[in-house]
Amino acid sequence: AQSVTQPDIHITVSEGASLELRCNYSYGATPYLFWYVQSPGQGLQLLLKYFSGDTLVQGIKGFEAEFKRSQSSFNLRKPSVHWSDAAEYFCAVGARNAGNMLTFGGGTRLMVKP
Amino acid sequence: DVKVTQSSRYLVKRTGEKVFLECVQDMDHENMFWYRQDPGLGLRLIYFSYDVKMKEKGDIPEGYSVSREKKERFSLILESASTNQTSMYLCASRAGTGIGDEQFFGPGTRLTVL
């Protein structure tokens, strides 16, 4: 069965600093990988996804993620964080099973210092 | 603009009560989902529906049931609420069954069972 681990429960960065959120997955085949963001009081919004091809994926709001098969990782990055990026971030892996369900990681809560 | 709405943002119920959580999507999507979100555990799938009157159990269906009588509406039912069902409940919809198809989320219902 597939699984996702987000090792950092909380991360605090200063506004303008760079950001990297870690995601490790376990899946027997080529994974479908996703990053979602949940802003306070809102539902999840898709930031980006990876299926195949270029291992560096660009998303919305200036985010990117890099797929590294050898490390089973799909880390999310942003070169310069804005205060509005404070939110909870979820990594997910899609499994090719009945319904093609997503398995989510535990989430990382990002706080941004002024 | 795509929209998934949930009937309540906050709900307080007593142990043993029957609880209905309603979700409506206006995108004519085939698939709908109910997740439970708990700190550190991320999102866990309770049930999903791939068509009207069709449903499949997710990872944690115990204590829950669902109903989908119309394409746009997916209800989660707690037959006899218990304190361990205090949680955030998220509904989502997806246009197709493709593993890469984006899921669109509602804002969530925070349920407290006393």
Interface residues (C-beta under 8 A of the other chain):
Chain A: V4 Q6 I9 Y32 Y36 G41 Q42 G43 L44 Q45 L46 K49 F51 F90 G94 A95 R96 A98 G99 N100 M101 L102 F104 G105 G106 G107
Chain B: V4 N31 G40 L41 G42 L43 R44 L45 F48 Y50 E56 G58 L90 A92 T97 G98 I99 G100 D101 E102 Q103 F104 F105 G106 P107 G108
